Amino acid sequence: MRAFPKPEPQVTDAAGWLGQLDLGFEQREGHTLLVHRRRRGPLAVQRPFYPEGGVCHLYLLHPPGIMVGGDRIEIAAQVAEGAHALVTTPGAGKFYRSAGPWAIQDQRLTVRNGAVLEWLPHENILFPGAKVRMRTEVELTGSGRFIGWEIHSLGRPAIGERFVPGTADLGLTVRRDGRPLLHERLRLGAEADLGGPSGLRGYPLCATLIAAGAQAGDLDALRQGLSAPDGGPGALTLVDDLLVVRGLASAVEPLRRYLMAGWDVLRPRLLGRRACPPRIWAT
């Protein structure tokens, strides 16, 4: 298993909680099993579920439910050849006001040849005054396939709260066989980043869904079956075999429905399975 990288000195200058979780999935006798689990600090997983046969549904747990400046979470997951895992969370991640240090979340997801990983967490809520750095890196090998999303709520729009002040540095990278398919970074630290035409155009929520292994027909299917999120714009892009779905919205529920609708279209086409929402989403 890949070792966790050394912390970056410039953003780890304060004591806080360190949570580490390292997961490994393998296929055995037609079922995907969680064969490796190493944890440190306030991170855990529930017992795997199998609502659709051999696919392993797994729920990530962070019992404190919040992160503050100085806290760090590191999650690594590897899916071996032939295995299929779907990973989600029971609720939103919350990042509270910082007195100065960064709150850091790093996710490194590795999908081997012939494997599938679906990474479908709830949204991240960034409270005013938070200072957050997040990185998600997806490493694909050969025909490995990935469908995943990220949703970020800047403040709590339901009560009229904005992410002012606040600082966010959000990165997403996807590689196949070491070759970059997507490398992007969203940095927010001023009112213009939230409201300007080159920023988030005043929308407090942003989301990205990515699906590896897509073709032009999958893009056409999304164009026909997917409408922009209620109250906000959406966009679709196909780069090589990576399909990217983006959306902005004023509330989280329309944006979540937008991504779920995209997943509903893409999952049968890319993975040969109908969408099977984790039952924890209904609780």
N, C-alpha and C positions, 0 to 999 in steps of 0.2 A: 504494500500500500504506500501511496505517496506520503512523505512526511510533510507536516505543516511547515510553511516557510517561516523564516525569522521575521518578527514584527518589524515594521518600518519605524525607525527611531523618531522621525519627525512627528508621528501621530500616536505614539504610545508613551507619552511622557507623564502619565498619571496612573496611579494604582486604581484598579477596578476589577470587576469579575472577568475571568477568562473562561469561556465555554468552548469546548472542542468536541466534535462528533465526527467519527470516521466510520463509514458504512461500506460494506461490500456485498454485492448480490451475485448469485450464481444460479444457473438452471440445473436442476437435478430431477430426473424422472418426470419431466413435463411441467414442473412447478419451479417458479423463481423463489429462492430462499434467501433470507438475510443470513449470510454465513459469517459475516465479520461485523463486529460492533465494538468500537472503542470510544469511551466518553470520558470527559473531564469537566467538572463544574456543572452549571445548571442547564444541561441539554440532555434529552432522552428521546426514546421512541416508544410508541405503543406496540403491542403484539401485532404482527402483520395480519391483514385480512385478505381473503380471496373471494370477492364477490363475483368474479368472472372467470373462475377456473384457475389457470396457472399464473396469472398476473398478480404480482405482489403489491398490495396497497399498504402504504406505510405512512403513519402520522408522526411528524416531528413535534416534540414538546419542548417548550421553554417555560418552565413553571413560574419564574418571576414575572413573565409577561411584559417586561419593560427593559429598556437599556438607557443608560445615562452616560455622560462623558467619562471616558476612561475604561468603559466596558468593551470587551472584544468577544466576538463569536466567530468561530472557524468551523465550517462544515465541509467535509469531503465525502463524495460518494463515487463508487466505481461499480459499473454494471458489466459483468463478464459476458463473453460471447453467448448468444442465444437467450439471455435473461431479459425480463421485461418488468420494470418497476415503475410504480406511480407513487409519487411522494407529495404530500400536502401538509397543511398545518390546520389546527383546530380554530384558530382565530388570528386577528391582526397582530403584527409586530408593532410595538410602540417605542418611540425614541423621544425621551424627555429632554427638557432644557439642560444645557451644559454650562458649567462655570468656566469653561475654557477648553478642556481636553476633548478629543474626538471620541465618539462611539463608532466602533468599527465592526463591520460584518463582511466576512470573506467566504465565498462559496466556490468550490472547485469540483466540477462534475465531469466524470470520465465515462464515456460510453464506448465499449469495445465493438469490434466488427460483429455485425449480426445482432447486436443488443438494442434495447429500447429503454429510454428513460423519459418519463413524463414528470415534469417539475411544476407543480400547480399550487403555490402557497397563497394564503390570503394576503391582503394588502399590508404595506408598511405605512404607519401613521407617524409623520414627523411633526412634533409639537413645536410651537414658536420657541426660538432660542436654542433649539437642538443643533448639534454639530456632528454630522453623520457622514461617514465614508463607507460606501458599499461597493463590493466587487463580486461579480459573478463570471466565472470562466468555465466554458464548456469545451471539453476536448473530445472530439469524435475520431474514431478509427475505422477505416474502411467503410462498410455499409451501416455503421452505427447510426441510429435515428434518435432524434430528440424533439420533444414538444414541450415548451415551457413558457411561463409568463412572469412578469413583474408588474405590480401595481403600487404606485406611490401616491399617498395623500399628503399634500403639503398643508399642514394645519388640519382643522376639523371644520369643513365647510358647512356641516349641518347646524353648527351654532354660530356661523359667521366668523370663525377664527381663521386667520391667515398665518402663513409661515414667515412672519416678520416680527423680530429679526430671526435669522436662521441661516445655516450654511449646510449645503449638501453637495457631495461629490460622488456621483453614481456611475459606475462603469459596468459594461457588458461586453464580453469577448466570446466569440465562437470560432473554433479552429477544427479543420478536418485534416488528419495526417500531418499536423504541424502547419498547415497553410491557413492563414486568416480568412474567414468568411465574413466576419463582422467584428468591428472594434469601435465602440462608441463610448462617449463620456459626457454626462450631463452635469454641469457645475452651476450651482445656484447660490447666490450670496448677496443679491441686491434686489431692490424692488423691480428694476428693469428686467431682471431674469424671469420674474414671475409674470409681468404684465406686458412686456414688449413684444412686438411682432416677430422678433427673432428668438424669443424665449417661449414661454408657455401661454402667451396671449391671454393671460388673466384666468386661465383654468387652474383650479387647485389640484386636480388629479390627472395623472398621466400613466399610461400603461403600454407595455410592449409584449406581444406574443411572438415567439419564433418557432419555426418548424423546419427541421432539417430533413432532406430527402424529398423535397417537393419538386414539382414540374409545372410547366405552364398551364396545364389543365387544372391543377389545384388552385392556381391563382384565379382562373376563370370561374371556378366553382365558388370561390369566396366572393368574387364580384357579384355573382348572381344571388347568393344566399345570405349575404351579410350586409346589414345596414349600419350606418355610422351610429355611434352611441347617442342615446337621447341627450340633447342639449350640448353636443360637442362634435368636433370633426373626427374622422377616422381616415386611415391611409393604409394601402397595401403595397408591398414591394417584393419582388422576387430577384435575388442576386445569386447566380449559380443555382444551387439546389436549396438555398435558404430563403424561406418565405417569412417576411416580417409584417406583422399587423400592429398598427399603432392607433392609439386613441387618446383624446383629451375629453374631460367631462367636469361637471360641477358637483357631482355626487358619485359615491362609490358604486352603488347598485347598478346604474346603467352601464358603467364601465365593466363591472364584473359580468353582467349579462352579455355584453359585447364580446368579451374574450371567450366566454363559455359557448356562445354561438359559433365563433370561429373554430373552437376545439371540436364542436359537434360536427362541423363540416369536414374538418381535416382528419380526424382520427380514423374514420372508416377508409378514407382514401389512402392515407399513409401507412396505417398500421393494420388495416383489415379488421377493425373492431369498432362496433358502435360505441358512442360515448357512454361511459358508466360512471356517473358522478359519485365520488366517495360519500358514504352515508353520513359522515360527520358534517358535510355541508348542509344537511337538512336539520341539524340540531341547533 
